[in-house]
Amino acid sequence: MIIIVDFGSQTTHLIARRLKEIGVSVKIIHPEKILKQVQNDTTIKGIVLSGGPASVYGKNAPTINAKIF
């Protein structure tokens, strides 16, 4: 299982489709839900962070809980 964390990227679903085409199980999740998902699912083998157009330095920039790293 690969988790794709969707920060608003236009390519999130393209990444998911390509992974599914090669036989990988995929789940798309919003950043605020990733920590809970990772803690409860032992089948996760990787995480893809799919960025968006917002600046990481902006006041309301999307964030992710650092505990997943």
Sine and cosine of phi, psi and omega as CSV:
sin_phi,cos_phi,sin_psi,cos_psi,sin_omega,cos_omega
0.00,0.00,0.77,-0.64,0.10,-0.99
-0.92,-0.40,0.74,-0.67,0.06,-1.00
-0.99,-0.15,0.74,-0.67,0.12,-0.99
-0.94,-0.34,0.88,-0.48,0.03,-1.00
-1.00,0.00,0.90,-0.44,-0.12,-0.99
-1.00,-0.06,0.95,-0.31,0.06,-1.00
-0.99,-0.13,0.28,0.96,0.03,-1.00
0.97,-0.25,0.24,0.97,0.00,-1.00
-0.94,0.34,0.57,-0.82,0.07,-1.00
-0.97,0.26,-0.26,0.97,-0.08,-1.00
-0.98,-0.21,0.07,1.00,-0.03,-1.00
-0.81,0.58,-0.75,0.66,-0.04,-1.00
-0.95,0.31,-0.48,0.87,0.09,-1.00
-0.92,0.40,-0.70,0.72,0.05,-1.00
-0.86,0.51,-0.72,0.69,-0.01,-1.00
-0.88,0.48,-0.70,0.72,-0.02,-1.00
-0.89,0.45,-0.68,0.73,0.00,-1.00
-0.90,0.44,-0.65,0.76,0.04,-1.00
-0.90,0.43,-0.67,0.74,0.03,-1.00
-0.89,0.45,-0.58,0.82,0.01,-1.00
-0.89,0.46,-0.46,0.89,0.02,-1.00
-0.99,-0.15,0.20,0.98,0.13,-0.99
1.00,-0.03,0.26,0.96,-0.01,-1.00
-1.00,-0.06,0.69,-0.73,0.09,-1.00
-0.98,0.20,0.73,-0.69,-0.12,-0.99
-0.74,-0.67,0.59,-0.81,0.12,-0.99
-0.70,-0.72,0.77,-0.64,0.05,-1.00
-0.99,-0.12,0.77,-0.64,-0.08,-1.00
-0.71,-0.70,0.53,-0.85,0.10,-1.00
-0.98,0.20,0.50,-0.87,-0.09,-1.00
-0.82,0.58,-0.59,0.81,-0.06,-1.00
-0.95,0.31,-0.21,0.98,-0.03,-1.00
-0.96,-0.27,-0.03,1.00,-0.14,-0.99
-0.92,0.40,-0.68,0.73,-0.06,-1.00
-0.88,0.48,-0.71,0.70,0.01,-1.00
-0.89,0.46,-0.65,0.76,0.00,-1.00
-0.91,0.42,-0.69,0.72,-0.02,-1.00
-0.92,0.40,-0.63,0.78,-0.02,-1.00
-0.93,0.37,-0.48,0.88,-0.10,-1.00
-0.99,-0.17,-0.07,1.00,-0.11,-0.99
-0.80,-0.60,0.92,-0.39,-0.03,-1.00
-1.00,0.05,-0.04,1.00,-0.02,-1.00
-1.00,0.00,-0.05,1.00,-0.04,-1.00
-0.95,0.30,0.80,-0.60,0.00,-1.00
-0.94,-0.33,-0.25,0.97,0.00,-1.00
-0.21,-0.98,0.31,-0.95,0.01,-1.00
-0.76,-0.65,0.74,-0.67,0.08,-1.00
-0.94,-0.34,0.80,-0.60,0.07,-1.00
-0.99,-0.12,0.92,-0.39,-0.06,-1.00
-0.97,-0.23,0.97,-0.24,-0.12,-0.99
-0.94,0.34,0.17,-0.99,0.01,-1.00
-0.80,-0.60,-0.10,-1.00,-0.07,-1.00
-0.98,0.19,-0.15,0.99,-0.04,-1.00
-0.96,0.29,0.53,-0.85,0.07,-1.00
-0.97,0.26,0.63,-0.77,0.04,-1.00
-0.95,0.31,-0.24,0.97,0.00,-1.00
-0.99,-0.10,-0.06,1.00,-0.01,-1.00
-0.93,0.37,0.39,-0.92,-0.03,-1.00
-0.87,0.49,-0.65,0.76,-0.03,-1.00
-0.95,-0.30,0.53,0.85,-0.02,-1.00
-0.89,0.45,0.63,-0.78,0.04,-1.00
-0.91,0.42,0.57,-0.82,0.00,-1.00
-0.79,-0.62,0.16,-0.99,0.05,-1.00
-0.66,-0.75,0.56,-0.83,0.00,-1.00
-0.91,0.42,0.84,-0.54,-0.05,-1.00
-0.91,0.42,-0.27,0.96,-0.01,-1.00
-0.90,0.44,-0.36,0.93,-0.01,-1.00
-0.94,0.33,-0.33,0.95,0.01,-1.00
-0.99,0.12,0.00,0.00,0.00,0.00
